[in-house]
Amino acid sequence: MPAATEAAPRLNHVFVDFENVHEFDASILGTKAVCFTILLGAKQTKLDAGLVENLMEHAASVQLIRLTSSGKNALDFALAYYVGRAVSSNPEAHIHIISKDTGFDPLVEHLRSRHISTRRHGSFATLTFSGPPKVGTAAPKAKPADIETPLSRVLERLRKNVTNRPKKKKTLLSHLKSQLGKDATDMDAIRLLDMLCKAGHVSIGDKDTVTYQV
């Protein structure tokens, strides 16, 4: 009988609207089963030398694309094209779009309606990955940038406490402040709530009711 094979891990495809966010968190390169597609506008002709060195070191998992012509929504259409290619070749993958541009939200909702795991993140600060590390490789040793963030801690606790989540915005803010520690301020809790909302994990409805998608 043929030997059993391990199921391939679900990849995370990250598409970075560099024209919009002007940042890239190089610390996450090579730490997960992740492929990066970084899109630059036609007028973006310079990159930080340190970032370029990091990208070259992990060239196998990074695709750098610079548009040759500019125009309204030119990069948005290009990013949507590459998202489509990724979904076509790997429909089980998790899709992440790094952009503050809410114009991508209809695309995100459409892909979700097709049962494709998709999220838009306003920055790398809200980016969390799904799926196991690469098959056949040992888990990487923790680096300073890999230490659990307040956002990931809060998400983990919300996922565990399904029946005991705050139902109102005011209660949730109080909960988030307590999770951040004794030195946390009300503004720190507000920022964390904003991150959860922008990442699509939480939405605030009428009468400040809270809906979770964690």
For each residue, the residues with C-beta under 8 A, 3 or more apart:
1:
2:
3:
4:
5:
6: 135 136
7:
8: 135
9: 33 131 132 133 134 135
10: 33 92 93 94 117 130 131 132
11: 33 34 35 90 93 94 131
12: 32 33 34 35 93 94 96 129 130 131
13: 34 35 37 83 86 90 93 94 95 96
14: 34 35 36 37 96 98 127
15: 37 39 79 82 83 86 95 96 97 98
16: 21 24 36 37 38 39 98 99
17: 20 21 39 75 76 79 97 98 99 101 104
18: 21 22 23 24 38 39 40 41 44
19: 22 39 40 41 44 75
20: 17 75 99 100 101
21: 16 17 18 98 99 100 122 123 124
22: 18 19
23: 18 123 124
24: 16 18 38 51 124
25: 28 124 127 145
26: 29 50 51 54 55
27: 31 143 144 145 146
28: 25 31 32 34 124 127 145
29: 26 36 54 55 57 58 61 62
30: 57 58 61 140
31: 27 28 34 140 143 146
32: 12 28 129 131 133 134
33: 9 10 11 12 131 132 133 134
34: 11 12 13 14 28 31 61 129
35: 11 12 13 14 61 62 63 86
36: 14 16 29 61 62 63
37: 13 14 15 16 62 63 65 79 82 86
38: 16 18 24 55 62 63 64 65
39: 15 16 17 18 19 65 66 67 75 78 79 82
40: 18 19 44 47 64 65 66 67 75
41: 18 19 44 66 67 70 74 75
42: 66 67 68 69 70 74
43: 70
44: 18 19 40 41 47 66
45:
46:
47: 40 44 51 52
48: 51 52
49: 52 53
50: 26 53 54
51: 24 26 47 48 54 55
52: 47 48 49 55 56
53: 49 50 56 57
54: 26 29 50 51 57 58
55: 26 29 38 51 52 58 59 62 64
56: 52 53 59
57: 29 30 53 54
58: 29 30 54 55 61 62
59: 55 56 62
60:
61: 29 30 34 35 36 58
62: 29 35 36 37 38 55 58 59
63: 35 36 37 38 82
64: 38 40 55
65: 37 38 39 40 78 82
66: 39 40 41 42 44
67: 39 40 41 42 70 74 75 78
68: 42
69: 42 74
70: 41 42 43 67 74
71: 74
72:
73: 76 77 103
74: 41 42 67 69 70 71 77 78
75: 17 19 20 39 40 41 67 78 79
76: 17 73 79 80 101 103 104
77: 73 74 80 81
78: 39 65 67 74 75 81 82
79: 15 17 37 39 75 76 82 83 97 99 104
80: 76 77 83 84 104 107
81: 77 78 84 85
82: 15 37 39 63 65 78 79 85 86
83: 13 15 79 80 86 87 95 97 107 111
84: 80 81 87 88
85: 81 82 88 89
86: 13 15 35 37 82 83 89 90 93 95
87: 83 84 90 91 93 95 111 116
88: 84 85 91
89: 85 86
90: 11 13 86 87 93
91: 87 88 116
92: 10
93: 10 11 12 13 86 87 90 117
94: 10 11 12 13 117 118 119 129 130 131
95: 13 15 83 86 87 111 116 117 118 119
96: 12 13 14 15 118 119 120 121 127
97: 15 17 79 83 104 107 108 118 119 120 121
98: 14 15 16 17 21 120 121 123 124 127
99: 16 17 20 21 79 104 120 121 122
100: 20 21 122 123
101: 17 20 76 104
102: 105 120
103: 73 76 106
104: 17 76 79 80 97 99 101 107 108 120
105: 102 108 109 120
106: 103 109 110
107: 80 83 97 104 110 111 118
108: 97 104 105 111 112 118 119 120 200
109: 105 106 112 113
110: 106 107 113 114
111: 83 87 95 107 108 114 116 118
112: 108 109 115 116 117 118
113: 109 110
114: 110 111
115: 112
116: 87 91 95 111 112
117: 10 93 94 95 112 130
118: 94 95 96 97 107 108 111 112
119: 94 95 96 97 108 199 200
120: 96 97 98 99 102 104 105 108 198 200
121: 96 97 98 99 124 125 126 127 198 199
122: 21 99 100 126 195 198 199
123: 21 23 98 100 126 127
124: 21 23 24 25 28 98 121 127
125: 121 149 151 195
126: 121 122 123 151 195 196 198 199
127: 14 25 28 96 98 121 123 124 199
128: 151 152 155 199
129: 12 32 34 94
130: 10 12 94 117
131: 9 10 11 12 32 33 94
132: 9 10 33 135
133: 9 32 33 137 139 140
134: 9 32 33 137
135: 6 8 9 132
136: 6
137: 133 134
138:
139: 133
140: 30 31 133 143 146
141:
142: 146 147
143: 27 31 140 146 147
144: 27 147
145: 25 27 28
146: 27 31 140 142 143
147: 142 143 144
148: 152 153
149: 125 152 153
150: 153 154 179 180 192
151: 125 126 128 154 155 192 195 196 199
152: 128 148 149 155 156
153: 148 149 150 156 157 179
154: 150 151 157 158 176 179 192 196
155: 128 151 152 158 159 196 201 214
156: 152 153 159 160
157: 153 154 160 161 179
158: 154 155 161 165 201 212 214
159: 155 156 162 214
160: 156 157
161: 157 158 164 165
162: 159 165
163:
164: 161
165: 158 161 162 172 210 212
166: 171 172 174 175 210
167: 171 209 210
168: 171 172 208 209 210
169: 172 173 193 204 208 209 210
170: 173 174 208
171: 166 167 168 174 175
172: 165 166 168 169 175 176 193 202 210
173: 169 170 176 177 186 189 190 193
174: 166 170 171 177 178 189
175: 166 171 172 178 179
176: 154 172 173 179 180 189 192 193
177: 173 174 180 184 185 186 188 189
178: 174 175 184
179: 150 153 154 157 175 176
180: 150 176 177 183 184 188 189 192
181: 184
182:
183: 180
184: 177 178 180 181 188 189
185: 177 188 189
186: 173 177 189 190
187: 190 191
188: 177 180 184 185 191 192
189: 173 174 176 177 180 184 185 186 192 193
190: 173 186 187 193 194
191: 187 188 194 195
192: 150 151 154 176 180 188 189 195 196
193: 169 172 173 176 189 190 196 197 202
194: 190 191 197 198
195: 122 125 126 151 191 192 198 199
196: 126 151 154 155 192 193 199 201 202
197: 193 194 200 201 202 203 204
198: 120 121 122 126 194 195
199: 119 121 122 126 127 128 151 195 196
200: 108 119 120 197 203 213
201: 155 158 196 197 212 213 214
202: 172 193 196 197 210 211 212 213 214
203: 197 200 210 211 213
204: 169 197 208 209 210 211
205: 208 209 210 211
206: 209
207:
208: 168 169 170 204 205
209: 167 168 169 204 205 206
210: 165 166 167 168 169 172 202 203 204 205
211: 202 203 204 205
212: 158 165 201 202
213: 200 201 202 203
214: 155 158 159 201 202
